[in-house]
């Protein structure tokens, strides 16, 4: 039995476009217009370079700071630079190859068992060292006074005493 199309409703588009696809199409059209003029093309490339370097700089800061996702920002910055520069595209492709190779290596069952064993041993070592430290010093820091230091005590009854 064949289905008869309903002629009262308009045909659905074959590929529905999201707002993101429309936005990218507009950016692509603006970039093509900019390529037609040399000054605009150069300005576009300079802005893309500055934004890409700024994002990579934020990524490098994110490697140290716990608030920012460092590697993600570095890859996003390389992606921005790769839109305009071939050298950045080559670096980004090499980075993707290295990440996929590392992911495959990490998913190897033998290496996963080894890594889990290493992490377990390290956690056990940290637990033993922490227990020893707590037994010896308690929760305080083991601070020592430097030799020859003058200790000043202020009490309500005797006043200031130096020892």
C-alpha positions in Angstrom: 0.0 0.0 0.0 1.5 3.3 -1.0 1.2 6.5 1.1 -0.5 9.4 -0.5 1.2 12.7 0.4 -1.0 15.3 2.1 -1.0 18.3 -0.3 -2.4 20.7 2.4 0.9 20.8 4.3 4.1 22.3 2.9 6.9 19.9 2.2 9.4 19.6 5.0 12.9 20.8 4.0 15.2 17.9 3.3 17.9 19.2 5.6 16.6 21.2 8.6 18.8 24.1 9.3 19.6 25.0 12.9 20.3 28.5 14.1 24.0 27.4 14.4 24.1 26.4 10.7 22.6 29.7 9.6 25.2 31.6 11.8 28.1 29.7 10.3 26.8 30.3 6.8 26.6 34.0 7.6 30.2 34.0 8.9 31.4 32.1 5.9 29.7 34.6 3.6 31.2 37.6 5.5 34.6 35.9 5.2 34.2 35.5 1.4 33.3 39.2 1.1 36.4 40.1 3.2 38.7 38.1 0.9 37.7 40.2 -2.1 39.3 43.3 -0.5 42.9 43.2 0.5 42.7 45.5 3.5 39.7 43.8 4.9 41.3 40.4 4.3 44.4 41.4 6.2 42.4 42.9 9.0 40.4 39.7 9.3 43.5 37.6 9.4 45.1 39.9 12.1 42.0 39.8 14.2 41.8 36.0 13.9 45.5 35.8 14.8 45.1 38.0 17.9 42.0 36.1 19.1 43.6 32.7 18.5 46.8 33.7 20.4 44.7 35.2 23.2 42.7 31.9 23.6 46.0 29.9 23.5 47.4 32.2 26.2 44.4 31.6 28.3 44.9 27.9 27.7 48.5 28.1 28.9 47.3 30.0 32.0 44.7 27.3 32.4 47.4 24.6 32.6 48.5 26.3 35.9 45.3 27.8 37.2 42.6 25.3 38.4 39.7 27.5 37.1 40.4 27.4 33.3 40.4 24.2 31.2 43.9 24.6 29.8 44.2 22.0 27.0 40.6 22.6 25.8 41.4 26.3 25.4 44.7 25.6 23.6 42.9 23.4 21.1 40.1 26.0 20.6 42.8 28.6 20.0 44.5 26.4 17.4 41.2 25.8 15.8 40.7 29.6 15.5 44.2 30.0 14.0 43.6 27.0 11.7 40.8 28.9 10.0 43.3 31.3 8.5 46.8 29.8 8.7 48.0 26.6 7.2 50.8 26.1 9.8 48.2 26.2 12.6 46.1 23.6 10.7 49.1 21.3 10.4 49.8 21.7 14.2 46.1 21.0 15.0 46.1 17.8 12.8 49.3 16.6 14.5 47.7 17.2 17.9 44.6 15.4 16.9 46.7 12.4 15.8 48.6 12.4 19.1 45.4 12.6 21.1 43.7 9.8 19.3 46.9 7.6 19.6 47.0 8.4 23.4 43.3 7.5 23.7 43.8 4.2 21.9 46.8 3.5 24.2 44.9 4.4 27.3 42.0 2.0 26.3 44.4 -1.0 26.0 43.2 -3.4 28.8 46.8 -4.3 29.9 47.8 -0.7 30.2 44.6 0.2 32.0 45.2 -2.5 34.6 48.8 -1.3 35.0 47.7 2.3 35.4 45.0 1.3 38.0 47.6 -0.6 39.9 50.0 2.3 39.9 47.3 4.7 41.1 46.3 2.3 43.8 49.9 1.9 45.1 50.3 5.7 45.1 47.1 6.2 47.0 48.3 3.6 49.6 51.7 5.3 49.9 50.0 8.7 50.5 47.7 7.1 53.1 50.6 5.5 55.0 52.7 8.8 54.9 49.7 10.8 56.1 49.0 8.3 58.9 52.7 8.5 60.0 52.6 12.3 59.9 49.4 12.5 61.9 50.8 10.1 64.5 54.0 12.0 64.9 52.9 15.7 64.7 49.1 15.7 64.8 47.3 18.2 62.5 49.7 21.1 63.2 52.9 21.9 61.3 56.2 20.9 62.9 57.5 24.5 63.3 60.8 25.0 65.1 62.0 28.3 66.4 65.3 29.4 64.9 68.3 29.1 67.2 69.1 32.4 69.0 65.7 33.8 68.4 64.2 35.9 71.2 60.8 34.9 72.3 58.5 37.6 73.6 55.6 36.7 75.8 52.9 39.2 76.9 50.9 38.2 80.0 48.4 40.2 82.0 50.1 39.5 85.3 53.8 40.1 84.6 53.7 42.2 81.5 56.3 41.7 78.7 58.9 39.0 79.2 61.8 38.2 76.9 63.4 34.8 76.9 
